Amino acid sequence: MAQATRIEHDLIGDKEVPVGAYYGVHTVRAVENFTITGSTIAQFPELIAALAAVKQAATRANRDLGLLPPGIAGAIIDACEEIRAGRLIEEFVVDPVQGGAGTSTNMNANEVIANRALEILGHPRGHYDVIHPLDHVNLGQSTNDVYPTAVRLALVASLRRLGDSLGALATAFTEKAAEFSDVLKMGRTQLQDAVPMTLGQEFSTYAVMIEEDRLRLTEAAALLLESNLGGTAIGTGINGHPDYAELACAYLADISGEGVRPAGDFIEATQDCGAFVQLSGVLKRVAVKLSKTCNDLRLTSSGPTAGLGEINLPPVQAGSSIMPGKVNPVIPEVVNQVAFEVIGNDLTVTMAAEAGQLQLNAFEPVIAYSLLRSLAHLRAACDTLATRCVPGITANREHLHDSVHRSVGLVTALTPHIGYAASTALARQALATGRPVKDLAAEAGLLSTDQLDTILRAENLTGHSARPSAAAAP
């Protein structure tokens, strides 16, 4: 049976729209034109909520300025509240990657809000003579100020969630660092034996790196809260009330709970994608450091018998269809792959920001898509690492102890006492004979047994007592 439709009209002509749809003609054309990603903007609920928040703030401002009748404004506001609460998200059907600088996304929001507002007032969908998607819902607005403002709000919301996930991961590493605080191991530089440290110090470092990145995310979020809402087409504010921009931003700050503020120069803010580039760089930094951490976990758990074998990752699934008993480091591997994706997304954001021309950047949709995906996937990767890997890591304590006392790296601790030349000779002898540095030094009479015991005591080797804990790190 053919689907029932209603007829809507735009500048191209008449178009059939499913009779039960809250979206309208502009959305239908966008769905036909853009079938790029195989998904819709509904995959980003933060963006849908942000769009509704922007429309709600604009409507409040227009109502206060006497530009919208209270009844119409009230219905639009109610519709926006419902969408912010998660209703009608399935009606946001346009592809996130689209031509038109985000116009299709803005039109989709205008139509869904207008038709839900009509329904609230008891009118059928599509009766735009009562509430019009553009004349009422989009009053005093342009895609060019609505879309970037909504994207920025959505990114800030996603940033908050990523920050929480990074915090949980840092906590997992901090707890593991405390568990391993007494486990001596060899530190390495360029994959060669360096000097001793504790496994706790190694894991504490991961926590500190993560916490540093949380601070960078906070800084990036602050830059995103500058809005060009009220600048309309190119930042001049054409067709807008002189008091609209300040009032709309104030309402948006109240609705969103974020410190949204008007841009200092709306023309600059409408074309400048610098805050997006800055955020993308921070996300790349997070990705690079997470990937490096996972490289370390894979390397130090390599084996179990023919690798470093210093730690054991929790077994979460069989590793091979042909090699029985093999278990692979699949959780760190998936985090690595997310990092590669985020690094690639950063290049996309960079090129799209650079490609802007004159008073507008037409490529903000792919910027938004790249950043929102990076944030979502990084968050999922952190959650997976924090719950499926780090808490279950165990240390091969005896193996680590033996490797320290077999290592020529111990000779570095003797250098202040016997000099560089004698230490070099001792290291060469240890490598040639395979005998421990401590035994050779004692036999050569370079130091007494008591001196060697003191110098090679674990706390003296690692400087552990002088090191701040991860919790105290800035």
N, C-alpha and C positions, 0 to 999 in steps of 0.2 A: 504494500500500500504506500502511495506517495506521501511524503511528509508534508503536513500542513504548513503553509508559509504565509507571511504577510509581505506586502510590497513597501519598500522604503526607497527613497530617492536621494541621490547626491549629484555632484556636478557631472559625473560620468553618465548618469541616467538612472533608470529604475533597476531594482535588484530584489530578488526574493530572499527573505530572511526566515529561518525557522520560527514559526509562530510562538513557540515557547521560549525562545532565546531572549536573554536580557541584553545581549549585544545587538548591534545593528549593522547598517549597510557598510559603514567604513571598516568595521571589523571583518565582515565577510570578504570584502575585497582584499584586505591585508592577508587573510588566511589563504586566499587563492594565489596571491603574489609571492608570499614568502614561505616556502617549505624547505627550510635550510637545515635546521638542527634536529628535526623530528620531535621537538618538544615545544612547550608553550611557556609563556611568562608565569603561568601558575606554578611552575616548579620552584619559583622563588617567592614564597609567601611574604617574606620581608618586603619585597618590592610592591606587592599588591597592597599590603597594609600601608606602606609609605605613600602610594598613590592616593589611597582613600584619605589619608591624613592631610595631604596637600589640598585635595578638593574640599575637605571639611573646613580647613583653615580659610581657604579662599571664600567659601560660602559665608562663613561667619563674618568675615571682613566686609563682603559685599552687602550682607544684611544690615550691618551696623552703619554702613555708608548710605543706606537707603536705595541701593541699586537692585536689590532682590526683595520681593514681597515676603513677609515673615512665613506665610504658609508654604510657599515653594521652598524657601530656605530651610525650613524645619524638616521637610520631607527629604531633601538632599542630605542634610546633616544626619538624619536617622539612617538613611541608606549607607552613608559612609561609615557610620558606627558599626553597622552590621558587617560590612566588608572587613573592617579592621578586626572584628571578632572572628573572622574566618569563614563567613558565609559567602556563597556565590563565587568562590575562588575558581571553580570549574568553568566559569563564564569568561575567564581571561584566557583567550584561546590564540592570540597572535604569537608568532615565532619571536623569540627574544632577539634574534639577529635579523634585522630588517632595514630597508632603505628608509630615508625620510627623517633621520635624526631622532627617532622615537615617536613620530607622529602617530603611528599605528597603535602603539601602546597607550598613548594619551587618549586617542579616539575610543579604544576599547573600554578604558576606564569611564570616559564621559558617557558612553552609551549604557553601560551596565548600571551606573549610578542613576542616570535619568530614568531608565525603565523601572528600576526598583522603587525610585521615588514616586513615579506615576502609580505604581501598584499600591504603595502606602496610602496615597490619596484616593484610591479606589478607581483609578483609570486603567484601561488596557495598555499593555506595552505597545510602543510605537506611536502613541498619541502625543507627538512632540509639539503640538500647538499649546499644550498645557505646560509641560516641562521639556525644554529642548536641550539635547546634549551639549550644544555649543553656546547657544544664547544664554543659558542659565548655568549649567554645571561648569562650563569653561569660561564663564564671564570674567573679563579682565585678565585672561591668561593666554599663554601660548605654550605649545609643546616645548619651546626653547627655554622656558623657565620652570614649567611644571616637571618635565621629565628629569633634567639634571638634579633638581631639588629632591625628587622622590628617590632617584638612584643614590644620592648621597645619604639620605636617611636610611635606606635599605642597607647600604654598606656599613654605616655606623652600627646598626642593629646586629649585623652579621659579625662585625668586629668584636662587639661585646661578647658574643657567644664563643668566638675563637679564643678570646682572652681567657674566658672561663675554662675552656678545654686545655689551653696551655698551662694554666694554673694547676689543674688536676694532674697533668703530666709532670710538671715540676715537682709537685708533692710526691708523686710516685718515685721519682728519682731520688728525692731527698730522703725518703723513708728507706730506700734501698741503700743509699750512702751510709746511713746510720748502721744498718745491718752489717755492712762490709767495712766498717771503720777500723777493724783490727786485722784485716786481711792484707798482708804484704804482697806486693807484686813488682815486676820490673816495668818502669815507664819506658816508652820507646820514642825515638825521634828518627824519622825516615825509615821506619820499620826495623831499626837496629836498637839493641839494648842501650838504654841511656842510664838512668839512675832509678833507684827504688822509689816507690810511692805506695799508697794504699789503694785498694780497690774502691774504698769509700771516697777517697779524693777524686778518683776518676768519675764516679757516678755523681758526686756533688757538683762537678764541673758542668755536667749536662743540665742539672737543675738551674745553675747560675745563668747559663747561656739562654735557657728558655725564659727565665724571669727578665733578662735584659730585653728580649724581644717583646714581651708583654708591655714594657714601657714604651717601646717604639710604636706599638699599635695604638696606645693611648694618644701619642703625639699625632699620629696620622688621622685619628678620629677627629681631633680638634680642628684640623684643617678642612674637614669635610662639612663642618657645621655652618660654613658661610654659604648663604643662599642668594641666588639672583631672582627669587620669586618677586614678581612685580615689574621685572624688566621687560616682560612680554617678548616681542619678536627678536630684537637684537640688543636689548638693554636700555632702550630709550624710554620705555614705559608707555609706548603708544597705546591708546584705547583703555588705559588704566586710570583709575582715580589717583590724584596726587598723594592721598593718605593711605592708599591700599597696601603698598609694599611693607611699610612698617607695621601696619595692623595685621596683615596676613602672616608675617614672620612671627609676630608675638603670639598669635593664635597657634601657629604650627609648633612653636616651642612648648606651649602649654599642652597641646594634644599629644605630642610625641614624648615629652619629658626630656628632651634634649635641648642643649643651649643653642638653638638655631638663631642666627643673627643675619641681618641684611648685609650684602656685600658692600664694600666701600665704593666700588665702581661697577655698576651693573653691566656696562658694555664689555668691560674686561672680563667679568665673571662669566658672561654668557659664552665667550669663546675660549676661555682658558681651561685646559684640562690638567693643569699642573698638580692639583691635589690627587687626581686619579693616578698620575705617574708616580707621585710620592708614595701613595699607598701600595701600588704594585711593587715598587722597589722594596718596601718593608716586607711584603708577603714573600717576595723572592728571598730576602734575607732569612726569614723564618724557615722557608723550604730548604735552603742550602744548609742551614745549621741542623735541622732535623735529619736531613739526608746524611750529613757527616756523622751524626750520632748513630744512626742506624748502620752506617758502614762499619763503625767501631764495634757495634754489637754483633754484626755478622762475622767480623774478623776475629774478635776475641772468643767467639763461640765456635769457631771453625774446628772441624774434626769429625767425630769426637775423639779419634785416636791419632789422626795424621795431620792435625792442624794445631793452632795455638791451644785450644781446649781450656782456656782460663775460666770461662763461665759457661753455663748451660742455659739456653733459652727454653721456656716451657714448650713441650711438644703439643701442638694443637691440631695436627692432621698428618696423615701419612705423606711422605715426601716423594715417592716414586712409584710408577706403575711397573717397573722392572727390577728395582733394587730393594728387596725386602728389608724392612727395619730402618730405612733411611728417613730421617726427619730433617726438613729444611727450615731455614729462618724466614718463614713466609710473612710474618708480621712486619719485621723490618723491611722486607722486600717490597711490600705494598706501600709502605710509607715512602720509600725511595721513589717509587713510580709516581706517587702523588707529587712529590717534589719536582720531578722532571716536568710534569704537566704545568705546575705553577710557574716554573722558570720559563717555559714556552709561552704561557699566557702573558708573562711580563713583556715579552717581545711584541706580542700582539697589541697590548695596551700602548706600548711605546710608539709603535708605528701608527696606530690609529690616532693618538694624540698629536703626533707630528703632522699628520695628513689634514688637519683642520685648515680651513681657508677663510680668511677675512673674518666676518663677524660671527661665525658659527662653526662648530665641529659636527659634521654630519655623521660621524662614526662612533658617537657615544653608545649606541646599542651594543656594539661588539666589545667596547670597553666595559660596559656594565656586565655583560654576559661573562667575560673573562674573569673579572674581579669577583663576581658573586660565586662563580664555580670554584675559583681558587679558595675563597673563604670557606665554602661548604666542604670541599674535599680536604682541606687542611684540618678543619675541625674534626671531620670523621677520622682522619688519619691519627690525630692526637688522641682521640677517644679510644681508638683501637689499640694504639701502642700502650696507653695508660692502663687499659683493662685486660688486654689479651697477651701482654708480653712482660712489661717491666716488673709487675709484682711477683711473677713466677720465676724470675731469674735466680739461679743459684751459683755459688762460687766453688770451683775445684781448689779448695784451700791447700791441700797437701802439694798438689802440682805447682801452684803458685809459689808456695814456700820454697820448694826445691829449686824452682827456676831462678829465684832470686839468689840463692846461695851458690848456684852453679855459674852465675853470670859474671863476666869480666866487668860488667858495669859497676860492681862494688868498688873497683879500684879508684873510681872518682872520689869516693869518700876518704880515701887514704892520701890523696894528693897533697892536701894542706900539711900533712904530717911527714911525708917522705919525699915530696917534690915531684915535679912532672916527669923528669927523666926516669927516676926509679919506678914510678907508677906505670910508665909506658912499657918498661922492660918486664914488669910484673904481669901486665896484661898480655903481652906477647907470650910469656911463658905459660900463662893459664890457658890461652887459646891453643898452644901447641901440645900441651900435656893433658888438657881436659880436667885438670885438678882445680879445686876451689882457690880463689884469690886469698882467702884468709889463711889456709894451710900453708901456701907458698910464702906468704909474708912472714908468718911465724917461723918457718924453717930457715928463712934467710936472715932472721934476726932484725928485720926492719922495724918491728914493733913487738912489744910483749903481748902475751895472750890476753892479759887484763886490758891493755890498751885497745887491742883489736875488738874485744867483747864490747867495750864502751863505745868505740867509734861506730861499730856495726850494729848497735842496738837499734831496733826498729824505729823508735821515736826520733833518734838522731839522724837516721837515714832519710826519713820522710818529712821532717820538720812538722810533724802532725800537730804537736802542741802549740805551734805558732800560727797555724792556719785558721782563718775564720771558717765557721760553718756555713753551709749553703743558705741557711735561714737568715744569717746575718749579712749576707752579701748585699751590696747596693743594687 
